[in-house]
Amino acid sequence: MASGSEPWRSELGEEDGSIAETTDAELLKRAWRNEKAAPEILQFQAALVLRAREQIQLLEGTVEEFVENGVDDLVVSLYQMDLDRSQFLLRSYLRLRLQKIEKYMIHISKTNLWNRLSEEEQRFAKRCTDIMEKHLEQSVLSRLPYGYQSILKQSISSEEDDMVPEPQLDTFVFCKTKNAVGAFQLDDTGDEMVDLVADDLYVLRYKSIKGLVENGQIDLV
């Protein structure tokens, strides 16, 4: 609610000569659903989160003002419900991201996924990594034979970091197209093709459609 009494909105552009608008509440819900369903961490929605925090502050002030001025309890409860919903969505979205960071902190720090984190999330990931490395070194690794003291590899003979958990991108996800995409190639060889039509539901491997999720052509559900 931009003024404390109207649904908070974000203009997205023009379509068929008219301005297409979507509420920030809907955008935040979409970001939350995508983050919840995606096996890997997605790009942090910095501008959206900032607007949501500003809206929450505005709603908190509005509710306090209504209570002080003796506004009807029903009106206050409606605004409080809007505030509670906004807080729940924002906290859930941020909590989901922190859970993924805790689970895949080393993998994230070693790949371009690091650039998807906010500055606060990057500091959190670094602290978690430092604490985990220190704990493992003191409690386990220092007591193991030479060649088995890495938190990344099972032994020095390992060619890859086989001790680092990674997101399972082959996971099947439910997704819904926003607009018609047309014939879409699901694999590198071109043997698997699917015709993605607008507003239809699909169950596909996340790895195949992650690019469409990232550019906003498909929403996860």
C-alpha positions as CSV (number, residue, x, y, z in Angstrom):
1,M,0.0,0.0,0.0
2,A,1.9,2.9,-1.3
3,S,0.1,5.5,0.9
4,G,-1.0,3.2,3.7
5,S,-4.4,2.7,2.1
6,E,-3.8,1.5,-1.4
7,P,-2.2,-1.8,-2.7
8,W,1.5,-1.3,-3.2
9,R,2.3,-1.5,-6.9
10,S,5.3,-1.7,-9.2
11,E,4.9,-0.6,-12.9
12,L,6.3,-3.2,-15.2
13,G,5.9,-1.4,-18.6
14,E,3.5,-1.1,-21.4
15,E,1.6,-4.0,-23.1
16,D,-0.9,-3.5,-25.9
17,G,-0.9,0.3,-25.3
18,S,-1.8,-0.1,-21.6
19,I,0.4,0.0,-18.5
20,A,0.8,-3.4,-17.0
21,E,1.0,-3.3,-13.2
22,T,1.6,-5.9,-10.6
23,T,1.5,-5.5,-6.9
24,D,4.8,-5.9,-5.1
25,A,3.1,-8.3,-2.8
26,E,2.5,-10.6,-5.8
27,L,6.0,-10.1,-7.0
28,L,7.4,-11.1,-3.6
29,K,5.1,-14.1,-3.5
30,R,6.4,-15.1,-6.9
31,A,10.0,-14.7,-5.8
32,W,9.3,-16.8,-2.6
33,R,7.7,-19.6,-4.7
34,N,10.6,-19.6,-7.1
35,E,13.1,-19.7,-4.3
36,K,11.3,-22.4,-2.5
37,A,11.0,-24.7,-5.5
38,A,14.4,-24.1,-7.1
39,P,17.2,-26.5,-6.0
40,E,19.8,-23.8,-6.2
41,I,19.9,-20.3,-4.8
42,L,18.4,-17.6,-7.2
43,Q,19.3,-14.0,-7.8
44,F,18.6,-11.8,-4.7
45,Q,15.7,-9.5,-5.4
46,A,17.3,-6.4,-3.9
47,A,14.9,-3.7,-5.2
48,L,11.9,-5.8,-4.4
49,V,13.1,-6.5,-0.8
50,L,13.9,-2.8,-0.3
51,R,10.4,-1.8,-1.3
52,A,8.8,-4.6,0.8
53,R,10.8,-3.3,3.9
54,E,9.7,0.2,3.2
55,Q,6.1,-0.9,2.9
56,I,6.2,-2.9,6.2
57,Q,7.5,0.2,8.0
58,L,4.7,2.3,6.5
59,L,2.1,-0.3,7.5
60,E,3.5,-0.4,11.0
61,G,3.3,3.3,11.3
62,T,-0.3,3.3,9.9
63,V,-1.5,0.7,12.4
64,E,0.1,2.5,15.3
65,E,-1.5,5.7,14.2
66,F,-4.9,4.1,13.8
67,V,-4.7,2.6,17.3
68,E,-3.8,5.9,18.8
69,N,-6.6,7.7,17.0
70,G,-9.2,5.1,18.0
71,V,-10.0,4.0,14.4
72,D,-12.5,1.2,14.1
73,D,-11.1,-2.2,15.2
74,L,-12.2,-3.9,12.0
75,V,-10.2,-1.4,9.9
76,V,-7.2,-1.8,12.2
77,S,-7.4,-5.6,11.9
78,L,-7.5,-5.4,8.1
79,Y,-4.3,-3.4,8.1
80,Q,-2.7,-5.7,10.6
81,M,-3.5,-8.7,8.5
82,D,-1.9,-7.0,5.5
83,L,1.1,-6.2,7.7
84,D,1.4,-9.8,9.0
85,R,1.2,-11.2,5.4
86,S,3.9,-8.9,4.2
87,Q,6.2,-9.7,7.1
88,F,5.6,-13.5,6.6
89,L,6.4,-13.4,2.9
90,L,9.6,-11.3,3.4
91,R,10.8,-13.4,6.4
92,S,10.1,-16.7,4.6
93,Y,11.9,-15.5,1.4
94,L,15.0,-14.5,3.3
95,R,14.9,-17.6,5.5
96,L,14.8,-19.9,2.5
97,R,17.8,-18.2,1.1
98,L,19.7,-18.5,4.4
99,Q,18.9,-22.2,4.5
100,K,20.3,-22.8,1.0
101,I,23.4,-20.8,2.0
102,E,24.0,-22.9,5.1
103,K,23.6,-26.1,3.0
104,Y,25.7,-25.2,0.0
105,M,28.0,-22.5,1.4
106,I,31.2,-23.8,0.1
107,H,29.8,-24.6,-3.4
108,I,28.3,-21.1,-3.6
109,S,31.5,-19.5,-2.6
110,K,33.4,-21.3,-5.3
111,T,31.0,-20.6,-8.2
112,N,29.3,-17.7,-9.8
113,L,26.3,-18.3,-7.5
114,W,28.3,-16.1,-5.1
115,N,27.2,-13.1,-7.2
116,R,23.6,-13.9,-6.6
117,L,23.9,-13.1,-2.9
118,S,23.3,-9.8,-1.3
119,E,26.2,-8.2,0.6
120,E,24.6,-9.3,3.9
121,E,24.2,-12.9,2.6
122,Q,27.9,-12.9,1.5
123,R,29.0,-11.9,4.9
124,F,26.8,-14.6,6.5
125,A,28.1,-17.3,4.1
126,K,31.7,-16.3,4.9
127,R,31.1,-16.4,8.6
128,C,29.4,-19.8,8.3
129,T,32.3,-21.2,6.2
130,D,35.0,-19.9,8.6
131,I,33.2,-21.3,11.7
132,M,32.6,-24.7,10.0
133,E,36.2,-25.0,8.8
134,K,37.5,-24.1,12.3
135,H,35.2,-26.6,14.0
136,L,36.1,-29.4,11.6
137,E,39.8,-28.7,11.9
138,Q,39.8,-28.8,15.7
139,S,37.4,-31.7,16.1
140,V,38.1,-34.0,13.2
141,L,40.6,-33.1,10.5
142,S,43.6,-32.5,12.8
143,R,43.3,-36.1,14.0
144,L,43.2,-37.7,10.5
145,P,46.2,-39.1,8.7
146,Y,48.0,-36.9,6.1
147,G,46.1,-36.7,2.9
148,Y,42.7,-36.9,4.5
149,Q,42.6,-33.5,6.2
150,S,40.7,-31.5,3.6
151,I,37.1,-30.4,4.0
152,L,36.8,-30.4,0.2
153,K,38.2,-33.8,-0.9
154,Q,38.0,-37.3,0.6
155,S,41.8,-37.6,0.0
156,I,44.5,-35.8,-1.9
157,S,44.1,-38.3,-4.7
158,S,40.6,-37.0,-5.5
159,E,40.5,-34.9,-8.6
160,E,37.3,-33.1,-7.7
161,D,35.9,-31.5,-4.5
162,D,33.8,-34.6,-3.8
163,M,33.1,-33.6,-0.2
164,V,31.2,-30.4,-1.1
165,P,27.4,-30.7,-1.3
166,E,26.0,-29.3,-4.5
167,P,22.4,-28.5,-5.6
168,Q,20.7,-31.3,-7.6
169,L,19.9,-29.5,-10.8
170,D,18.4,-32.7,-12.3
171,T,15.5,-32.4,-9.8
172,F,12.0,-32.3,-11.5
173,V,10.0,-29.2,-10.7
174,F,6.5,-28.0,-11.4
175,C,6.5,-24.8,-13.5
176,K,4.1,-22.5,-15.3
177,T,4.8,-20.5,-18.4
178,K,3.9,-16.8,-18.3
179,N,3.9,-16.4,-22.1
180,A,4.2,-18.7,-25.1
181,V,7.8,-19.9,-25.5
182,G,7.2,-22.3,-28.4
183,A,9.4,-25.3,-29.2
184,F,12.0,-25.6,-26.5
185,Q,15.0,-27.9,-26.4
186,L,15.4,-29.8,-23.1
187,D,18.7,-31.5,-23.7
188,D,22.0,-30.7,-25.4
189,T,21.4,-33.2,-28.2
190,G,18.0,-31.9,-29.3
191,D,16.3,-35.3,-28.7
192,E,14.0,-33.9,-26.1
193,M,11.7,-31.1,-27.2
194,V,8.6,-29.6,-25.6
195,D,6.1,-27.0,-26.9
196,L,5.7,-24.4,-24.1
197,V,2.4,-22.6,-24.5
198,A,1.2,-19.7,-22.3
199,D,-0.3,-20.3,-18.9
200,D,0.2,-24.0,-18.9
201,L,1.7,-26.3,-16.2
202,Y,4.7,-28.6,-16.8
203,V,6.9,-31.0,-14.8
204,L,10.4,-30.7,-16.1
205,R,14.0,-31.0,-15.0
206,Y,15.1,-27.8,-13.4
207,K,18.4,-27.9,-15.3
208,S,16.6,-27.7,-18.6
209,I,14.5,-24.7,-17.8
210,K,16.7,-22.8,-15.3
211,G,17.5,-20.1,-18.0
212,L,13.8,-19.5,-18.4
213,V,13.3,-19.2,-14.7
214,E,16.2,-16.7,-14.4
215,N,14.9,-14.4,-17.2
216,G,11.3,-14.6,-15.9
217,Q,9.7,-16.6,-18.7
218,I,8.7,-19.4,-16.4
219,D,7.5,-19.4,-12.7
220,L,8.1,-22.4,-10.4
221,V,5.0,-23.6,-8.4
